[in-house]
Amino acid sequence: MLTCPNCQGKGKITGPKWVPVTIQREKTCPSCRGTGKFDPKFSGWVGCSRCKNWGTIEPLIESPMCPKCKGKGMVPSCRKDE
């Protein structure tokens, strides 16, 4: 297992990045599901540009899942932006 690149091994992320820092909140990392570890078979993944690694998109209405990463916060590095 590798250290999760989304949360840097903390198991939690702060965001979402599209709201002011003063009202950002912490949540379980969608990439590693709070473990802080990332499966090596996904080591070629990068942060999702659509949701900024958050797994949900704005506006935050009942946590709409990001359609690009399917809520994981990361996408394969070879995937083209949609």
C-alpha distances in whole Angstrom, upper triangle without the diagonal:
4,7,9,12,14,14,13,11,14,14,17,19,23,25,26,27,30,32,33,31,34,33,29,27,24,22,18,16,16,13,11,14,14,10,10,6,6,5,6,9,10,9,13,14,16,18,21,24,26,25,23,20,21,21,25,28,31,33,32,34,32,28,29,26,25,26,24,21,22,21,17,18,16,18,17,18,21,22,26,27,29
4,6,8,11,12,10,9,12,13,16,17,20,23,24,24,28,29,31,28,31,30,27,25,22,20,17,15,15,12,10,14,13,11,9,5,5,6,6,10,9,8,12,12,14,15,18,22,24,23,21,17,20,20,24,26,29,32,30,33,31,28,28,25,24,25,23,20,21,20,16,16,15,16,16,16,19,21,24,25,28
4,6,9,8,6,5,9,10,13,14,17,20,21,21,25,27,28,25,28,27,23,22,19,18,15,12,14,11,9,12,11,9,6,5,6,9,9,13,11,10,13,13,13,14,17,20,23,21,19,15,17,18,22,25,27,30,28,31,29,26,27,24,23,25,23,19,21,19,16,15,14,16,16,17,20,22,24,25,27
4,5,6,5,5,8,8,10,11,14,17,18,18,22,23,25,23,25,24,21,19,16,15,12,9,10,7,6,10,9,8,5,5,5,8,10,12,10,9,12,10,11,11,14,17,19,17,15,12,14,15,18,21,24,26,24,27,26,22,23,20,19,21,19,16,17,15,12,11,10,13,14,15,18,19,22,22,24
4,6,5,7,10,10,11,11,14,15,17,16,20,22,23,21,24,23,20,19,16,15,14,10,11,9,9,12,12,12,9,9,8,11,11,13,10,9,11,9,8,8,12,14,17,15,13,10,13,14,18,20,22,25,24,27,26,22,23,20,18,20,18,15,17,16,12,10,9,12,13,13,16,17,19,19,22
4,6,8,9,9,9,8,10,12,13,13,16,18,20,18,21,20,16,16,13,12,11,7,9,7,8,11,11,11,9,10,9,12,14,15,12,11,13,10,8,7,10,12,14,12,10,7,9,11,14,16,19,21,20,23,22,19,19,17,15,18,16,13,15,13,10,8,8,11,13,13,17,17,19,18,20
4,5,5,6,6,6,9,11,13,13,17,18,19,17,19,19,15,14,11,10,9,6,9,8,8,10,9,10,7,9,10,14,15,17,15,14,16,13,12,10,13,15,17,14,12,9,10,13,16,18,20,22,20,23,23,19,21,19,18,20,19,16,17,15,12,10,11,15,17,17,21,21,23,22,24
4,6,8,9,9,12,14,16,16,20,21,22,19,22,22,18,17,14,14,12,10,12,11,10,13,11,11,7,9,10,14,15,17,15,13,15,14,13,12,15,18,20,18,15,12,14,16,19,21,24,26,24,27,26,23,24,22,21,24,22,19,20,18,15,13,13,16,18,18,21,22,24,24,26
4,6,8,10,13,16,18,19,22,23,24,21,23,23,19,18,14,14,11,9,12,11,9,11,9,7,4,6,9,12,14,17,15,14,17,15,15,15,18,20,22,20,17,14,15,17,20,23,25,27,25,28,27,23,25,23,22,25,23,20,21,18,15,14,15,18,19,20,23,24,26,26,28
4,5,8,11,14,16,17,21,21,22,19,21,20,17,15,11,11,9,8,12,11,10,11,8,8,5,9,12,15,17,20,18,17,20,18,17,16,18,21,22,19,17,14,14,17,19,22,24,26,23,26,25,22,24,22,22,25,24,20,21,18,16,15,16,20,21,22,26,26,28,27,29
4,7,10,14,15,17,20,21,22,19,21,20,16,14,10,9,6,5,9,9,7,7,4,5,4,8,10,14,16,19,16,17,19,17,17,15,17,20,21,18,16,13,13,14,17,20,22,24,21,24,22,19,21,19,19,22,22,18,19,15,13,13,14,18,20,21,25,25,27,26,28
4,7,10,12,14,17,17,18,16,17,16,13,10,6,5,4,5,8,10,9,8,6,9,8,11,13,17,19,21,18,19,21,18,17,15,16,18,19,16,14,11,10,12,15,17,19,21,18,21,19,16,19,17,18,21,21,18,18,14,13,12,14,18,21,22,25,25,27,25,27
4,7,9,10,14,14,15,13,15,14,10,8,6,6,6,5,8,10,11,11,9,12,10,13,14,18,20,22,19,19,20,17,15,12,14,15,16,13,11,9,8,11,12,15,16,18,16,19,18,15,17,16,16,19,19,16,17,13,12,10,13,17,19,20,24,23,24,23,24
4,6,8,11,11,11,9,11,10,6,5,4,6,9,9,11,13,14,14,13,15,14,17,18,22,24,25,22,22,23,20,17,14,15,16,16,13,11,10,8,12,13,14,15,16,14,18,18,15,17,17,17,20,20,18,19,15,15,12,15,19,22,22,26,25,26,23,25
3,5,8,7,9,8,10,8,5,5,6,8,11,11,12,14,16,16,15,18,17,20,20,23,25,26,23,23,23,20,17,14,14,14,14,10,9,9,7,10,10,11,11,13,11,15,16,13,15,15,14,18,18,16,17,14,14,12,15,18,22,22,25,24,24,21,22
4,6,6,9,9,11,9,6,7,9,9,12,12,12,14,17,16,16,20,19,21,21,24,26,26,23,23,23,20,17,13,12,12,12,8,7,8,6,9,8,9,9,10,9,13,14,11,13,13,12,16,16,15,16,13,14,11,14,17,21,21,24,22,23,20,20
4,6,8,8,11,10,8,10,11,13,15,14,15,16,19,19,19,21,20,22,22,25,26,27,23,23,23,19,16,12,12,11,11,8,6,9,8,11,11,10,10,12,12,16,17,14,15,15,14,17,16,16,18,15,15,12,15,17,21,21,23,22,21,19,19
4,7,9,12,10,9,12,14,15,18,17,17,19,22,21,22,25,23,25,25,28,29,30,26,26,25,22,18,15,13,12,11,9,8,11,10,13,11,9,8,9,10,14,16,14,15,15,14,17,17,17,18,16,17,14,17,19,22,22,25,23,22,19,19
4,6,8,7,6,10,13,14,18,17,18,20,23,22,22,25,24,27,27,30,32,32,28,28,28,25,22,18,17,15,14,12,11,14,12,14,13,11,9,10,10,14,16,14,16,17,16,19,20,20,21,18,19,17,19,22,26,26,28,26,26,22,23
4,5,6,6,10,13,16,19,19,21,23,25,24,24,27,25,28,28,32,33,34,31,30,30,27,24,20,19,18,18,15,14,16,15,18,16,15,13,13,14,17,19,18,19,21,20,23,23,23,24,22,22,19,22,25,28,28,31,29,28,25,26
4,5,5,9,11,14,18,18,20,21,23,23,22,25,23,26,27,30,32,33,29,29,29,26,23,19,20,19,19,16,14,16,14,18,17,17,15,16,15,19,21,19,21,21,21,24,24,23,25,22,22,19,22,25,28,28,31,29,29,26,27
4,6,9,12,15,19,20,22,24,25,25,23,26,25,28,29,33,34,36,32,32,33,29,26,23,23,22,22,19,17,19,17,20,19,19,17,17,16,19,21,20,22,23,23,27,27,26,27,24,24,22,25,28,31,31,34,33,33,30,30
4,6,10,13,17,18,20,22,24,22,21,25,24,27,28,31,33,35,31,31,32,28,25,22,21,21,20,17,16,17,15,18,16,16,14,14,13,16,17,16,19,20,20,24,25,24,24,21,22,20,23,26,30,30,33,31,31,28,29
4,7,10,13,14,16,18,20,19,18,21,20,23,24,28,30,31,27,27,28,25,22,18,18,18,17,14,13,14,11,14,14,14,13,13,12,15,16,14,17,18,18,22,22,21,21,18,19,16,19,23,26,27,30,28,28,26,26
4,7,10,12,14,17,18,16,15,19,18,21,22,26,28,29,26,27,28,24,22,18,19,19,19,15,14,14,11,14,13,14,14,15,12,15,15,13,16,17,18,22,22,20,21,17,17,16,19,23,26,27,30,29,29,27,27
4,7,9,12,14,15,13,12,15,14,18,19,23,25,27,24,24,25,22,20,17,18,19,19,15,14,13,10,13,13,15,16,17,14,17,16,14,17,17,18,21,22,19,19,16,16,14,17,21,24,25,29,27,29,26,27
4,6,8,11,12,10,9,12,13,16,17,20,23,24,21,22,24,20,19,16,16,18,18,14,14,12,9,11,11,14,16,17,13,16,14,12,15,14,15,19,19,17,17,13,13,12,15,19,22,24,27,26,27,25,26
4,6,9,8,6,5,9,10,13,14,17,20,21,18,20,21,18,18,15,16,19,18,15,15,12,10,10,12,16,18,19,16,18,16,13,16,15,16,19,19,16,15,12,11,11,14,18,20,22,26,24,26,25,26
4,5,6,5,5,8,8,10,11,14,17,18,15,16,18,15,14,12,13,16,16,13,12,9,8,9,12,15,17,19,17,19,17,14,16,14,14,17,17,13,14,10,8,8,11,14,17,19,22,21,23,22,23
4,6,5,7,10,10,11,11,13,16,16,14,15,17,13,13,11,11,14,14,11,12,8,7,6,9,13,16,18,16,17,16,12,13,11,11,14,14,10,10,7,5,6,8,12,15,17,20,19,21,20,20
4,6,8,9,9,9,8,10,12,13,10,11,13,10,10,9,10,14,15,12,12,8,9,8,12,15,18,21,19,21,19,16,16,13,13,15,13,10,11,8,5,6,6,10,12,14,17,16,19,18,20
4,5,6,6,6,6,8,12,13,11,12,14,12,13,12,14,18,18,16,15,12,12,12,15,18,22,23,21,23,21,18,19,16,16,18,17,13,14,11,8,9,10,13,15,17,20,20,22,22,24
4,6,8,9,9,11,15,16,14,16,18,15,16,15,16,19,19,16,16,13,12,11,14,18,21,22,20,21,19,16,17,15,16,18,18,14,14,11,9,10,12,15,17,20,23,22,24,24,25
4,6,8,10,13,16,18,16,17,20,17,17,16,18,21,21,18,17,14,13,13,16,20,22,24,21,23,20,18,20,18,18,21,21,17,17,14,12,13,14,18,20,22,25,24,27,26,27
4,5,8,11,14,16,15,15,19,17,18,17,19,22,23,21,20,16,16,16,19,23,25,27,24,26,24,21,23,20,21,23,23,19,19,16,14,14,15,18,20,22,25,25,28,27,29
4,7,10,13,15,14,14,17,15,16,15,18,21,22,20,18,14,15,16,19,22,25,27,25,27,25,22,23,21,21,23,22,18,19,17,14,14,14,17,18,20,23,24,26,26,28
4,7,9,12,11,11,14,13,15,15,18,21,23,21,19,15,17,17,21,24,27,29,27,29,27,24,25,22,22,23,22,18,19,17,14,14,14,16,17,18,21,22,25,25,27
4,6,9,7,7,11,10,12,13,15,19,21,19,18,14,16,16,20,22,26,28,26,28,27,23,24,20,20,21,19,16,17,15,12,12,11,13,13,15,18,19,22,22,24
4,5,6,7,10,10,13,15,17,21,22,21,20,17,19,18,21,24,28,30,28,30,29,25,25,22,21,22,20,16,17,17,13,14,13,14,13,15,17,18,22,23,25
4,5,5,8,10,13,15,18,21,23,23,21,18,21,20,24,26,30,32,31,33,32,28,28,24,23,24,21,18,19,19,15,16,14,14,12,14,16,18,21,23,25
4,6,8,9,13,15,17,21,22,22,22,18,21,20,23,26,29,32,31,32,31,27,27,23,22,22,19,16,18,18,15,16,13,13,10,12,14,15,19,21,23
4,5,6,9,12,13,17,19,18,18,15,17,16,20,22,26,28,27,29,28,24,24,20,18,19,16,13,15,15,11,12,9,9,7,9,12,13,16,18,20
4,5,8,11,14,17,19,19,18,15,18,18,21,24,27,30,29,31,30,26,26,22,20,21,18,15,17,17,14,14,10,10,9,9,12,14,17,18,21
4,7,10,13,15,18,18,17,15,18,18,21,23,26,29,28,31,30,26,25,22,20,20,16,14,17,17,14,14,10,9,6,6,8,10,13,15,18
4,7,9,12,14,15,14,11,14,14,17,19,22,25,25,27,26,23,22,18,16,16,13,11,14,14,11,10,6,5,4,5,8,9,12,13,16
4,6,9,12,12,10,9,12,13,16,17,20,23,23,25,25,21,21,18,15,16,12,10,14,14,11,9,5,6,6,5,9,9,11,12,15
4,6,9,9,7,5,9,10,13,14,17,19,19,22,22,18,18,15,12,14,11,9,12,12,9,6,4,6,9,8,12,11,12,11,14
4,6,6,6,5,8,8,10,11,14,17,17,19,20,16,15,12,9,10,7,6,10,10,8,5,5,6,9,9,12,10,11,9,11
4,6,5,7,10,10,11,11,13,16,17,19,21,17,16,14,10,11,9,9,12,12,12,9,8,9,12,11,13,11,10,8,10
4,6,8,9,9,9,7,10,13,14,16,18,14,12,11,7,8,7,8,11,11,12,9,10,10,13,14,15,12,12,8,9
4,5,5,6,6,5,8,11,11,14,15,12,10,9,6,9,8,8,10,9,10,7,9,11,14,15,17,15,15,12,12
4,5,8,9,9,11,13,14,17,18,14,14,12,10,13,11,10,13,11,11,7,9,11,14,14,17,15,15,13,14
4,6,8,10,12,15,14,17,18,14,14,12,10,12,11,9,11,9,8,4,6,9,13,13,16,15,16,14,15
4,6,8,10,12,11,14,14,10,11,9,8,12,11,10,11,8,8,5,9,12,15,17,20,18,19,16,17
4,7,10,12,11,13,13,9,9,6,5,9,9,7,7,4,5,4,8,10,14,16,19,16,17,16,16
4,7,9,8,10,10,6,5,5,5,8,10,9,8,6,9,8,11,13,17,19,21,18,19,16,16
4,6,7,9,10,8,6,6,5,8,10,10,11,9,12,10,13,15,18,20,22,19,18,15,14
3,5,8,10,8,8,10,9,12,13,14,14,13,15,14,17,18,22,23,25,22,21,18,17
4,6,9,8,8,11,11,14,16,17,16,15,18,16,19,21,25,26,28,25,24,20,19
4,6,5,7,10,11,14,16,16,15,13,16,15,19,21,25,26,28,25,25,22,21
4,5,6,10,12,15,17,18,16,14,18,17,21,23,26,28,30,27,27,24,22
4,6,9,12,15,18,17,15,13,16,17,20,22,26,28,30,27,28,25,23
4,6,9,12,14,14,12,10,13,13,17,19,22,25,27,24,24,22,21
4,6,9,12,12,10,9,12,13,16,17,21,23,25,22,22,19,18
4,6,9,8,6,5,9,10,13,14,17,20,21,18,19,17,16
4,6,6,5,5,8,8,10,11,15,17,18,15,16,13,12
4,6,5,7,10,10,11,11,14,16,17,14,14,12,10
4,6,8,9,9,9,8,11,13,13,10,10,9,8
4,5,5,6,6,6,9,12,13,10,12,11,11
4,6,8,9,9,12,15,16,13,15,14,13
4,6,8,10,13,16,18,16,17,16,16
4,5,8,11,14,16,14,16,16,16
4,7,11,12,15,14,15,14,15
4,7,9,12,11,13,12,14
4,6,8,7,9,10,12
4,5,5,9,11,13
4,6,8,10,13
4,6,10,12
4,7,9
4,6
4
